[in-house]
Amino acid sequence: MEDKTEEAELLFQKVDKADLVSKSTHNICLLATQGLLNYRKGNPEKARELYLESMKLAKETGNDSLVSKALVNMAREEIILGEQDMTDVISKIKDISKKTTDEDLKEDIKSVIELHNKKK
């Protein structure tokens, strides 16, 4: 996976701050992406806060797909970080994989599970 944190930071400087307070799909994705950026910059506490906020907003709007994607991406970053026991989360994303019809999400889940198994 290519590290593009500097490029991402420059793009976030251009984001309309009004977008960051709405419950739009756009905002939910921006929050999760900022979470990813913070993981990559070494700010896991802020990253978790942003991912959890994006999942909360996605739940409030009934967007289960975005909740699942954010959870899977957050799980990957937590596994890479290696600070948390991810057993329960892995169980949740396995359940998601069984229920979803989104093939891209299934592939992402598969790679996260493989990463988790390598890190054990």
Salt bridges, closest charged atoms under 4 A:
GLU9 OE2 - LYS41 NZ 2.75
ASP19 OD2 - HIS26 NE2 3.43
GLU49 OE2 - LYS46 NZ 3.20
GLU60 OE1 - LYS23 NZ 2.91
GLU60 OE2 - LYS56 NZ 3.68
GLU77 OE2 - ARG40 NH2 2.72
GLU77 OE2 - ARG76 NE 3.05
GLU78 OE2 - ARG48 NE 2.56
GLU83 OE1 - ARG48 NH2 3.34
ASP102 OD2 - LYS69 NZ 3.61
GLU103 OE2 - LYS106 NZ 3.91
